[in-house]
Amino acid sequence: MPVVHLTDRSLIRASGPETAKFLHGVITCNVLTMEDGDSRYGALLLPQGKIISDFLFYREGPESFLFDAPAERVQDLVKRLAFHRLRAKVDFKPLDDMAVAAVFGPAGALPDGVLYADPRLPELGGRLILPKAAAEGLGGDLAAYEAHRIALGIPKGGADFPYNDTFPHEADMDQLGGVDFKKGCYVGQEVVSRMEHRSTPRNRLVEAIFPAAAEAGIEIMAGEKSVGRVGSAAGALAIATVRLDRVTDAAADGIPLPAGGVSVELRRPAWASFSMDYEKKVSELEKKLKGE
């Protein structure tokens, strides 16, 4: 079983007698339904509904939780969480002496640590929390894990969507269990709920299949118009942000979609339920407002 030290991830421990209640009212996932050892996918949002940071989230014990977050977002994440804390009895501490490893592939022996399931997709495997010194001695190949992730069509923040400028729907978080639409209020909830119930997001992250090695960062075109951009890539597979309306129009008109001089095939990930045909969903309220 490959075990790969994820050097671009860091941990934050949230602890205290009011931790579960506080976090439940701040982040996008349901905290109160978690048992010890459970994992969730979630995010902290700006009040405008855009993602400050996404993360995997683990319940260590009755009053203790772990954020498995991009290392580059940890300091800002701690600062933002503390800003919302007010008088809640909860503390946040970056765990500089601990590390995260990805566990995937055929079963085998594991180093000592605490294993949590990756809540986004069973095929992703698990996350092992262990001392940083032990993680640095692992011989796993980070590129192999990235290829595994990309082959499954799972987005990665920073590489596939920008922080502070992306709504959860645009990052496919709604498709991967990253948003609980039934739990009530959290920071940015009104915007996310409105997007869920009143419209189809124009932008989505999809799989991009190339005839040769894909190149990260290149534009996907339809004639003279950009319809998307390639994010992370491994071999001929990539993840791309696309404008669904422009892709739909191009398909209807028979316009090819080249990127970097070669045609690219765009495909909805197998785990996703959104349509690749762009549709504007008009709510009954909108119809009434328009007098229809």
C-alpha positions as CSV (number, residue, x, y, z in Angstrom):
1,M,0.0,0.0,0.0
2,P,1.6,3.3,-1.1
3,V,2.0,5.7,1.8
4,V,3.1,9.2,0.7
5,H,4.0,12.2,2.9
6,L,2.0,15.1,1.7
7,T,4.5,17.8,2.1
8,D,2.1,20.5,1.0
9,R,-0.4,19.8,3.9
10,S,-0.3,20.8,7.5
11,L,-2.5,20.2,10.6
12,I,-4.4,22.5,13.0
13,R,-5.9,21.2,16.2
14,A,-9.1,22.8,17.4
15,S,-9.9,21.9,21.0
16,G,-12.0,23.0,24.0
17,P,-15.4,22.3,25.5
18,E,-17.3,24.4,22.9
19,T,-15.3,23.3,19.8
20,A,-18.0,21.2,18.1
21,K,-20.8,23.8,18.6
22,F,-18.5,26.7,17.5
23,L,-17.2,25.0,14.4
24,H,-20.6,23.7,13.4
25,G,-21.8,27.3,13.1
26,V,-18.8,28.5,11.1
27,I,-17.6,25.8,8.5
28,T,-19.6,24.2,5.7
29,C,-19.7,20.6,6.9
30,N,-21.8,19.1,9.7
31,V,-19.7,18.8,12.9
32,L,-22.3,17.8,15.4
33,T,-23.1,14.5,13.8
34,M,-19.4,13.4,13.8
35,E,-18.3,10.5,16.1
36,D,-14.8,10.0,17.3
37,G,-12.7,8.9,14.3
38,D,-15.1,10.3,11.7
39,S,-13.9,12.5,8.8
40,R,-15.5,15.2,6.8
41,Y,-14.7,17.5,3.8
42,G,-15.4,21.1,4.3
43,A,-14.3,24.7,4.0
44,L,-14.3,28.1,5.7
45,L,-15.9,30.7,3.5
46,L,-15.8,34.5,3.3
47,P,-19.2,36.1,4.1
48,Q,-19.6,36.5,0.3
49,G,-19.6,32.7,0.0
50,K,-16.1,32.2,-1.5
51,I,-13.6,29.7,-0.2
52,I,-10.9,30.9,2.1
53,S,-9.6,27.3,2.5
54,D,-11.0,23.9,2.0
55,F,-9.8,21.0,4.2
56,L,-10.3,17.5,5.4
57,F,-11.6,17.5,9.0
58,Y,-11.2,14.8,11.6
59,R,-12.8,14.2,15.0
60,E,-10.0,13.1,17.4
61,G,-12.2,13.0,20.5
62,P,-15.1,14.6,22.4
63,E,-13.4,18.1,22.4
64,S,-10.7,17.8,19.8
65,F,-10.7,18.1,16.0
66,L,-8.0,18.2,13.3
67,F,-7.9,20.4,10.2
68,D,-5.9,18.8,7.3
69,A,-5.3,21.9,5.2
70,P,-3.0,23.2,2.5
71,A,0.2,24.3,4.3
72,E,0.0,27.7,2.6
73,R,-3.4,28.4,4.1
74,V,-2.8,27.4,7.7
75,Q,-1.8,30.8,9.1
76,D,-4.7,32.6,7.5
77,L,-7.1,29.8,8.4
78,V,-6.1,30.0,12.1
79,K,-6.4,33.8,12.0
80,R,-9.9,33.7,10.4
81,L,-11.2,31.0,12.8
82,A,-9.9,33.0,15.8
83,F,-11.7,36.1,14.4
84,H,-15.0,34.3,14.5
85,R,-14.4,32.7,18.0
86,L,-15.4,35.7,20.1
87,R,-16.0,34.2,23.6
88,A,-16.3,30.6,22.6
89,K,-14.1,28.2,24.6
90,V,-12.0,26.8,21.8
91,D,-8.3,27.1,20.9
92,F,-6.5,26.6,17.6
93,K,-2.9,25.3,17.4
94,P,-0.9,24.5,14.3
95,L,0.8,21.1,14.8
96,D,4.3,21.7,13.4
97,D,5.6,18.3,14.7
98,M,2.9,16.3,13.0
99,A,2.3,15.4,9.3
100,V,-0.2,14.0,6.9
101,A,0.4,11.0,4.6
102,A,-1.9,9.7,1.9
103,V,-2.6,6.0,1.9
104,F,-3.9,4.4,-1.3
105,G,-3.7,1.4,-3.5
106,P,-3.5,-2.3,-2.5
107,A,-3.5,-3.1,1.2
108,G,-0.3,-3.5,3.1
109,A,1.5,-2.6,6.3
110,L,1.2,1.0,7.6
111,P,3.5,3.1,9.8
112,D,2.3,3.9,13.3
113,G,-0.3,6.7,13.2
114,V,-4.0,7.4,13.2
115,L,-5.8,6.6,9.9
116,Y,-8.9,8.5,8.8
117,A,-10.9,7.8,5.7
118,D,-10.8,10.4,2.9
119,P,-14.4,11.5,3.0
120,R,-14.5,12.8,-0.6
121,L,-14.3,9.4,-2.4
122,P,-13.6,5.9,-1.2
123,E,-11.1,5.3,-4.1
124,L,-8.9,8.1,-2.7
125,G,-8.0,5.9,0.2
126,G,-7.2,7.4,3.6
127,R,-5.1,10.0,5.5
128,L,-2.5,8.9,8.1
129,I,-1.7,11.3,10.8
130,L,1.8,10.7,12.2
131,P,4.9,12.4,13.6
132,K,6.7,14.6,11.1
133,A,10.0,12.8,11.7
134,A,8.4,9.5,10.7
135,A,6.6,11.0,7.7
136,E,9.9,12.4,6.4
137,G,11.3,8.8,6.3
138,L,8.5,7.5,4.0
139,G,9.6,6.5,0.5
140,G,6.4,7.1,-1.3
141,D,6.1,9.0,-4.6
142,L,4.1,12.3,-4.3
143,A,3.8,12.4,-8.1
144,A,2.1,9.0,-8.0
145,Y,-0.5,10.2,-5.5
146,E,-1.1,13.3,-7.6
147,A,-1.6,11.1,-10.7
148,H,-4.1,9.0,-8.6
149,R,-6.0,12.1,-7.6
150,I,-6.2,13.5,-11.1
151,A,-7.2,10.2,-12.6
152,L,-10.2,10.3,-10.2
153,G,-11.0,13.8,-11.2
154,I,-10.6,15.2,-7.6
155,P,-9.8,18.9,-7.6
156,K,-7.0,20.4,-5.5
157,G,-7.3,24.0,-4.1
158,G,-4.6,26.3,-5.4
159,A,-3.8,24.1,-8.4
160,D,-7.3,23.7,-9.8
161,F,-9.2,26.7,-8.3
162,P,-8.0,29.9,-6.6
163,Y,-8.7,30.6,-3.0
164,N,-10.7,33.7,-2.0
165,D,-12.2,33.8,-5.5
166,T,-14.2,30.5,-5.9
167,F,-17.6,29.4,-4.7
168,P,-18.0,25.9,-3.3
169,H,-20.1,24.8,-6.3
170,E,-17.4,26.0,-8.7
171,A,-14.9,23.8,-6.8
172,D,-17.4,20.8,-7.0
173,M,-17.5,20.8,-3.2
174,D,-21.3,20.3,-3.4
175,Q,-20.6,17.1,-5.4
176,L,-18.0,15.7,-2.9
177,G,-19.9,16.1,0.3
178,G,-18.1,19.3,1.3
179,V,-21.3,21.3,2.0
180,D,-24.2,20.3,4.3
181,F,-27.3,22.0,2.9
182,K,-29.5,20.9,5.8
183,K,-27.5,22.0,8.9
184,G,-28.4,25.7,9.0
185,C,-26.2,28.7,9.2
186,Y,-22.5,29.0,8.8
187,V,-20.3,31.8,7.3
188,G,-21.3,32.4,3.7
189,Q,-24.3,30.1,4.0
190,E,-26.9,32.4,2.4
191,V,-24.9,32.8,-0.8
192,V,-24.2,29.0,-1.1
193,S,-27.8,28.1,-0.4
194,R,-29.0,30.6,-3.1
195,M,-26.6,29.1,-5.6
196,E,-27.8,25.6,-4.8
197,H,-31.5,26.3,-5.1
198,R,-31.8,29.1,-7.6
199,S,-29.2,28.6,-10.3
200,T,-26.7,26.3,-12.0
201,P,-23.1,27.5,-11.5
202,R,-21.5,28.7,-14.8
203,N,-18.1,27.4,-13.9
204,R,-17.3,23.7,-13.0
205,L,-14.2,21.6,-12.6
206,V,-14.2,18.7,-15.0
207,E,-11.9,16.1,-16.4
208,A,-9.8,17.0,-19.5
209,I,-8.4,14.2,-21.7
210,F,-5.6,15.0,-24.1
211,P,-4.1,13.0,-27.0
212,A,-0.6,13.5,-25.4
213,A,0.8,14.9,-22.2
214,A,-1.4,17.7,-20.8
215,E,0.1,21.1,-19.8
216,A,-1.0,22.9,-16.7
217,G,-2.2,26.5,-17.1
218,I,-3.1,26.5,-20.8
219,E,-6.4,28.0,-22.1
220,I,-9.1,25.8,-23.6
221,M,-10.5,27.7,-26.6
222,A,-13.7,27.7,-28.8
223,G,-12.7,29.7,-31.8
224,E,-11.5,33.0,-30.4
225,K,-13.2,32.6,-27.1
226,S,-11.7,31.0,-23.9
227,V,-14.0,28.4,-22.4
228,G,-11.7,27.3,-19.6
229,R,-8.2,26.6,-18.2
230,V,-6.3,23.5,-17.4
231,G,-5.3,23.1,-13.8
232,S,-3.3,20.1,-12.5
233,A,-2.2,17.5,-15.0
234,A,-0.6,14.0,-15.0
235,G,0.2,12.5,-18.3
236,A,-2.7,12.9,-20.7
237,L,-5.2,13.6,-17.9
238,A,-6.0,16.9,-16.3
239,I,-8.5,18.8,-14.3
240,A,-9.9,22.0,-15.9
241,T,-12.2,24.8,-15.0
242,V,-14.7,25.4,-17.7
243,R,-17.6,27.7,-18.5
244,L,-20.5,25.4,-19.0
245,D,-22.5,27.8,-21.1
246,R,-19.6,28.4,-23.5
247,V,-18.8,24.6,-23.7
248,T,-22.5,23.9,-24.4
249,D,-22.7,26.6,-27.1
250,A,-19.5,25.2,-28.8
251,A,-20.9,21.7,-28.8
252,A,-24.2,22.9,-30.3
253,D,-22.3,24.7,-33.1
254,G,-19.8,21.8,-33.7
255,I,-16.8,24.0,-32.7
256,P,-13.8,22.0,-31.5
257,L,-12.1,22.7,-28.2
258,P,-8.3,23.0,-28.7
259,A,-5.8,23.6,-25.8
260,G,-2.2,24.2,-26.6
261,G,-2.8,23.3,-30.3
262,V,-4.5,19.9,-29.7
263,S,-8.1,18.9,-29.2
264,V,-9.2,18.2,-25.7
265,E,-12.2,16.1,-24.5
266,L,-14.0,17.4,-21.5
267,R,-15.8,14.9,-19.3
268,R,-17.9,15.1,-16.1
269,P,-16.2,13.1,-13.3
270,A,-17.9,9.7,-12.6
271,W,-18.8,10.8,-9.1
272,A,-20.5,14.0,-10.2
273,S,-24.2,14.5,-10.9
274,F,-24.2,18.0,-12.5
275,S,-25.0,18.2,-16.2
276,M,-22.5,19.2,-18.7
277,D,-25.3,20.9,-20.6
278,Y,-25.6,24.4,-19.1
279,E,-29.1,25.1,-17.8
280,K,-30.4,28.2,-16.0
281,K,-32.8,27.1,-13.2
282,V,-35.3,29.8,-12.6
283,S,-37.0,29.6,-9.2
284,E,-40.7,30.2,-8.6
285,L,-39.7,33.3,-6.7
286,E,-37.8,34.7,-9.7
287,K,-40.8,33.9,-11.9
288,K,-43.0,35.8,-9.6
289,L,-40.6,38.8,-9.4
290,K,-40.6,38.8,-13.2
291,G,-44.4,38.6,-13.4
292,E,-44.3,35.3,-15.3
